[in-house]
């Protein structure tokens, strides 16, 4: 046990530097944001006209951006029909993008047809992670590349926290283990050219640029303090999803979750 006198001396010493400490913490560490994913693609040097696949495209914004930035011919694939329909409505005239229903584990595309597979924030939802990476390998041309962005759990996430968060966010615990993910990549015959552990960077970026920084923390506090207020109006399932979304962002900021970027390649 620390001596009380020692603790008092330590606190007194901290008081002398607290203002300087806070001033330094107020300085940005220059976190990367979502646009940095396009920088990784640019570094691949793929030519205009290259064939790209957005696996888990949602409503298509990234597929359209890949076509606009790089001149790729992009196919967006998503298992949700509503998302695919919305994506089709958002394609600008003349943009070489198409959208189709399908899953990462069963891509409706020919073998050896793609120069690039892009998958952003999707594979945490996939139960058959090994199957998804085998599909990526099958669809990629020899020497083709893949850009994967995903959130993972860390050792700081307590079992009770994971037991609530992962099911409510429809996430697979196995897929969110980085060792499992890397084993699936390797078993599929894909080489990891680069792994960047982003940790809290995107969360910091949002805090520095969002019009309402801290909203996830504030909303989580309100949800936890008076759950019945929100459950009565929106229902327990929607309450849980909203709380899970808030905790997702908070846990990323404090190291219980950590995002990574993988740059992969298929054998030439």
Order of alpha helices (4+ residues) and beta strands (2+ residues): alpha-alpha-beta-alpha-beta-alpha-beta-beta-alpha-beta-alpha-alpha-beta-alpha-alpha-alpha-alpha-beta
